[in-house]
Amino acid sequence: MRQALDLALRGLGKTTPNPMVGCVIVKDGAVVGRGWHDHLDGLHAEAAALRDAGDKARGATAYVTLEPCSHQGRQPPCAPALVRAGIARCVCAVGDPNPKVDGRGLKILSDAGVETVCGVLQKEAAWLNRGFLSLQTRRRPWVTLKAALSLDGNMALSDGTSQWITGEAARAESHRLRGENDAVLIGSGTLKRDDPSLTVRAVEGPSPRPVILCSDPAVLEGKYKALRRDAIVFVPEGTAIPPERSGHVYAVSSSAARPDLKAALEKLAELGLARVLVEAGPTICSAFIAAGLADEYQLFVAPVFMGEGRKITASIRLRRMDDAIPMTLRGVRTAGRDLWIEGGNPCSLDWLKQ
């Protein structure tokens, strides 16, 4: 199963809204077939592994990271294909919550006399496909908040200067994170101040779609790098939208003159985006943290103090220590000279275990 999980990772950033899936077929103690879902519209992992195994699949065991599908989509269903190939046993890591599957794949297999086991390395498989699972069950993307910080929690100096707080190694990891996500989200303030391209450059990987939470409609008239053809822009209801921008501009309910975060995430889910990386400034980062909508944290902390500045929690005001917002620590390491802290929202991590 670990081999299958490693294979599934080869589809990272290329399969949305489909999940990443890997499959290993074993017979008489030897691997006879390997496959993975490489990209959207490509062969499913089981089909690729069966093609690799050929006649050796008969009587073998298939190890799959997700319950085999049971419905016709962009590709034929995998559960019946495993039956036709003569697979004797199917071991999957986690069930598929897609309403079109949701146990039906395993039932097709068991009804055909195939032995089925589910739950092997379930925790690892759920983390691998956290975006897909969130899309299917919570109807919103999995949100990762990424920030470069000073030791005193600043994202920028008082005048907004933020380039560069962290070093090249941390920035390279930030580009890797972009390549793992379907979209990267900023606000109109960051768009105007930094004019970022939001592409993957420092490492190999696909560039995510830019998402702009727009509290200043004037930016729609600008020629900013991130406002490319595939950009998604959210504006408050009632905002006049220029005709040339109308294709990917969505008016949603607003809060504090800013597009509502939940409404924006729900729309991104409708568009099939499973994982979103937040690279916004302190105002939007604070809003995601306070609302409990940041599922995962990727924080790069530089060994510097910046004094008075713009903190990541700029708009959060607490009166009691009991109200402090928790983060579950998942890992601490270094990226060059900087500290790299990986964490998660405890509620999101608990949900993922279910």
C-alpha positions in Angstrom: 0.0 0.0 0.0 2.9 2.4 0.7 4.1 1.8 -2.9 0.6 2.6 -4.1 0.6 5.9 -2.1 3.9 6.8 -3.6 2.6 6.1 -7.1 -0.5 8.3 -6.4 1.7 11.2 -5.6 2.8 11.3 -9.2 -0.6 12.9 -10.0 -0.1 15.7 -7.6 -1.5 19.0 -8.9 -2.8 17.3 -12.2 -5.9 15.3 -11.4 -8.4 17.8 -9.8 -11.3 17.5 -9.4 -10.4 13.8 -9.4 -8.5 12.2 -6.5 -4.9 11.1 -6.7 -4.9 7.3 -6.8 -2.2 4.6 -7.0 -2.6 0.9 -7.5 -0.2 -2.0 -7.1 -1.1 -5.6 -8.2 0.7 -8.4 -6.4 0.7 -12.2 -7.2 2.6 -14.9 -5.3 4.5 -12.3 -3.4 5.7 -10.3 -6.4 4.5 -7.0 -7.9 3.1 -7.7 -11.4 1.5 -4.4 -12.1 1.7 -0.7 -11.2 -0.4 2.2 -12.1 -1.5 5.7 -11.1 -4.0 8.4 -12.2 -1.5 10.7 -13.9 -3.8 13.5 -15.0 -7.4 14.5 -15.5 -9.0 12.5 -18.4 -6.1 10.0 -18.1 -6.4 6.3 -17.3 -7.5 5.5 -13.7 -4.9 3.9 -11.5 -6.5 0.5 -11.6 -6.8 0.4 -15.4 -3.2 1.4 -15.7 -2.1 -1.3 -13.3 -4.2 -3.9 -15.0 -2.7 -3.0 -18.3 0.7 -3.3 -16.8 -0.1 -6.7 -15.2 -1.8 -8.3 -18.2 -2.8 -11.9 -17.7 -0.9 -12.0 -14.4 -3.7 -10.1 -12.8 -5.9 -13.2 -12.6 -5.9 -14.5 -9.0 -3.8 -11.5 -7.8 -4.4 -8.9 -5.1 -4.9 -5.2 -6.0 -3.8 -2.6 -3.5 -5.5 0.7 -4.2 -5.3 4.0 -2.3 -9.0 4.7 -2.8 -12.1 2.6 -3.2 -12.4 1.6 -6.9 -15.1 3.6 -8.7 -18.4 2.1 -9.8 -19.7 4.7 -12.3 -19.0 5.8 -15.9 -17.2 9.2 -15.8 -14.4 10.5 -18.0 -13.1 6.9 -17.8 -14.9 3.5 -17.5 -15.6 2.2 -13.9 -12.7 0.4 -12.2 -14.5 -2.0 -10.0 -16.1 -4.0 -12.9 -12.7 -3.9 -14.6 -11.0 -5.6 -11.6 -13.7 -8.3 -11.6 -13.3 -9.0 -15.4 -9.5 -9.2 -14.9 -9.9 -11.9 -12.3 -8.6 -10.0 -9.3 -9.1 -12.3 -6.3 -8.6 -9.8 -3.5 -8.8 -6.0 -3.3 -7.3 -4.0 -0.5 -8.1 -0.2 -0.4 -6.9 2.4 1.9 -10.0 4.6 2.2 -13.6 4.6 1.0 -14.7 7.0 -1.7 -17.3 9.5 -0.4 -18.4 10.6 -3.8 -22.2 9.9 -3.8 -21.8 8.1 -7.1 -19.5 5.6 -5.4 -19.8 5.6 -1.6 -19.4 1.8 -1.1 -20.8 0.7 -4.4 -17.3 -0.1 -5.7 -16.6 -2.5 -2.9 -20.1 -4.0 -3.2 -19.5 -4.8 -6.9 -16.3 -6.5 -6.0 -17.7 -8.5 -3.0 -20.8 -9.5 -5.0 -18.5 -11.0 -7.6 -16.7 -13.0 -5.0 -13.7 -10.7 -4.7 -12.4 -10.5 -1.1 -12.3 -6.9 0.0 -10.5 -5.1 2.8 -10.7 -1.3 3.5 -8.8 0.9 5.9 -5.1 -0.1 5.4 -3.0 3.1 5.9 -6.3 5.1 6.0 -4.7 8.1 7.8 -2.0 8.5 5.2 -4.4 8.0 2.3 -6.9 10.6 3.7 -4.1 13.1 4.1 -3.0 12.5 0.5 -6.5 13.2 -0.8 -7.6 15.8 1.8 -8.6 18.2 -0.9 -10.8 15.6 -2.7 -12.4 14.5 0.5 -13.1 18.1 1.5 -14.7 18.8 -1.8 -16.9 15.7 -1.6 -18.0 15.9 2.1 -17.7 19.6 3.2 -18.4 21.1 -0.2 -15.5 23.4 0.0 -11.8 23.2 -0.8 -9.1 22.3 1.7 -7.4 25.6 2.6 -3.7 25.9 3.3 -2.5 29.2 4.8 1.1 30.0 3.9 2.9 33.0 5.4 6.4 34.4 5.7 6.9 35.8 9.2 9.4 37.5 11.5 10.0 36.1 15.0 7.5 38.7 16.3 4.8 37.6 13.9 5.0 40.4 11.3 4.2 39.8 7.7 5.4 43.2 6.7 6.8 46.5 8.0 4.3 49.2 8.9 4.6 50.7 5.4 3.8 47.3 3.8 7.3 46.3 2.8 7.7 42.6 2.9 10.3 41.6 0.3 12.1 39.6 1.5 11.5 38.4 5.0 12.6 34.8 4.4 15.4 33.4 2.3 15.6 31.7 -1.1 15.1 28.1 0.3 11.8 29.1 2.0 10.7 30.9 -1.2 11.4 27.7 -3.2 9.3 25.7 -0.8 6.5 28.3 -1.3 6.7 27.6 -5.0 6.5 23.9 -4.4 3.3 24.5 -2.3 1.8 26.4 -5.2 2.4 23.5 -7.5 0.5 21.2 -5.1 -2.6 23.4 -5.0 -5.3 24.1 -7.5 -5.6 27.8 -6.7 -3.6 30.5 -4.9 -5.7 33.2 -3.2 -4.7 36.8 -2.5 -6.6 40.1 -1.8 -6.7 43.2 -3.9 -4.3 44.9 -1.5 -1.6 42.3 -2.2 -2.5 42.5 -5.9 -2.0 46.3 -6.0 1.1 46.4 -3.8 3.1 43.5 -5.0 1.6 42.7 -8.5 2.6 39.0 -8.1 2.4 36.6 -11.0 1.4 33.7 -8.6 3.1 31.1 -10.9 5.4 28.3 -10.1 9.0 29.2 -11.0 11.6 28.1 -8.5 10.7 24.4 -8.9 9.0 22.1 -11.4 5.2 22.0 -11.2 1.9 23.3 -12.6 0.9 26.8 -11.8 -2.4 27.2 -9.8 -5.2 29.4 -10.8 -5.1 32.9 -9.3 -8.0 33.8 -7.0 -8.5 37.4 -6.0 -10.7 38.5 -3.2 -11.5 42.0 -4.4 -12.5 44.8 -2.0 -11.4 47.4 -4.5 -13.2 47.0 -7.9 -10.8 49.5 -9.5 -8.3 46.7 -9.8 -10.4 45.0 -12.4 -9.4 47.8 -14.8 -5.7 47.2 -14.1 -3.1 45.1 -16.1 -1.9 43.1 -13.1 0.1 39.9 -13.8 -2.3 37.7 -11.7 -5.4 38.9 -13.7 -4.6 36.5 -16.5 -7.2 34.6 -18.5 -7.8 31.8 -15.9 -8.0 34.1 -12.9 -11.0 33.9 -10.6 -12.1 37.2 -9.0 -14.7 37.6 -6.3 -16.4 40.9 -5.7 -19.1 42.1 -3.3 -22.7 41.9 -4.6 -23.7 44.9 -6.6 -20.2 45.6 -7.9 -20.1 46.8 -11.6 -18.2 44.2 -13.5 -16.3 45.3 -16.7 -17.6 43.2 -19.7 -14.0 42.0 -20.5 -13.7 40.5 -17.0 -17.2 39.0 -16.7 -16.2 35.4 -17.5 -14.5 34.6 -14.2 -15.7 37.3 -12.0 -18.3 36.3 -9.4 -20.4 38.6 -7.2 -20.9 37.0 -3.7 -22.3 38.2 -0.4 -19.9 40.5 1.4 -18.7 41.1 4.9 -16.8 44.3 5.9 -16.9 45.4 2.3 -15.0 42.2 1.3 -16.3 39.1 -0.4 -17.5 36.6 2.2 -14.9 33.9 2.6 -17.4 31.0 3.0 -19.3 32.1 -0.1 -16.1 32.3 -2.1 -15.0 28.9 -1.0 -18.3 27.4 -1.9 -18.0 28.8 -5.4 -14.5 27.5 -5.7 -15.9 24.0 -4.8 -18.6 24.4 -7.5 -15.7 25.1 -9.9 -14.1 21.8 -8.9 -11.1 23.3 -7.1 -10.1 21.0 -4.2 -7.1 22.7 -2.7 -6.5 26.4 -2.2 -3.3 28.1 -1.0 -3.8 31.4 0.8 -0.9 33.8 0.2 -2.7 37.0 1.2 -1.8 39.8 3.5 -2.5 40.2 7.2 -6.2 41.2 6.8 -7.3 38.2 4.9 -5.0 35.8 6.8 -6.5 37.0 10.0 -10.0 36.5 8.6 -9.3 32.9 7.6 -7.7 32.1 11.0 -10.5 33.8 13.0 -13.3 32.1 11.0 -11.7 28.6 11.4 -11.4 28.3 7.6 -7.7 27.7 7.5 -7.3 23.9 7.5 -3.5 23.7 7.2 -0.7 26.1 8.1 2.7 26.4 6.3 4.6 29.1 8.2 8.1 30.2 7.4 9.7 32.2 10.2 12.8 34.2 9.6 15.3 34.7 12.5 14.7 38.4 12.6 12.7 40.9 14.7 10.8 43.6 12.8 9.3 45.6 15.6 6.1 47.5 14.9 4.6 46.1 11.7 1.7 44.2 10.1 1.1 41.0 12.0 -0.6 37.9 10.7 -3.2 38.2 13.4 -3.8 42.0 12.8 -7.5 41.9 13.1 -7.9 39.3 15.8 -8.7 40.7 19.3 -8.9 38.3 22.2 -9.9 39.1 25.8 -9.1 35.8 27.5 -6.3 33.2 27.1 -9.1 30.6 26.8 -10.1 32.2 23.5 -6.6 31.6 22.0 -6.9 29.9 18.6 -5.2 26.6 18.6 -3.0 25.0 16.0 -1.9 21.3 16.0 1.8 21.1 15.3 2.6 18.6 12.5 6.2 19.3 12.0 9.1 21.7 12.5 12.2 21.9 10.4 14.4 24.4 8.6 14.4 25.8 5.1 17.8 27.4 4.7 18.2 29.9 7.5 14.4 30.0 8.3 12.2 27.9 10.5 9.5 26.0 8.8 6.4 25.2 10.9 3.7 22.9 9.6 0.4 22.8 11.5 -3.2 22.1 11.2 -6.6 23.3 12.4 -7.5 20.8 15.1 -11.1 20.6 13.9 -10.0 20.0 10.3 -7.6 17.3 11.4 -10.3 15.6 13.5 -12.7 15.7 10.6 -10.1 14.1 8.3 -9.8 11.1 10.8 -13.5 10.3 10.6 
